[in-house]
Amino acid sequence: MLEPGSSGGGAINPPVAEVVPAVSYALLSSYETVQVLTPTLTNDVVYCTIQTLPSGVIASTPVQTKLFNAGQAGPILAALASAIEQVMADDRVIAGVGSQTRAESGLLVDDVIFTVEYIDPVHAPLGATAQVTIGVGQLNFGDAQIGRTLLAGIKTKIDAVYANLKAAAGG
């Protein structure tokens, strides 16, 4: 009688390795709501809150209800998580948290607030921090070329905040 995984010739066939994509987020919550885009235009959405991995940033974004119900929210949420993690990979960025702000139109906008830190080499380990607010729409890196452009714009904002912190510290 052959053992499971045995070829009968004495050699054991190794188990077939399954390629599993890396998980970049955990879905913490989701609920159906209506997103108001303009005073006369709405969109049925599932509002999703994720926690990115490995940094643990919690952020939220709306996903169209029909996409969510069709099981197509994963790539959208993974792209957001990946974009957040790319920003968090900058050594000057020490934290990030999802937030909402009110646009000039009065409508709510989803953001991620990143904390940038400058540590003065003379007075280390004391540091100064400031925040950079990035709209979730700017964290849509689903398309590689657009993602590179958006990431460059975010890096420019981080560079400016870091330069201000450094100048304020006399560095």
Beta strands, then each sheet from edge to edge (+ up, - down):
strand 1: 25-38
strand 2: 41-52
strand 3: 58-64
strand 4: 93-102
strand 5: 108-119
strand 6: 127-135
sheet 1: 1+ 2- 3+
sheet 2: 4+ 5- 6+
end
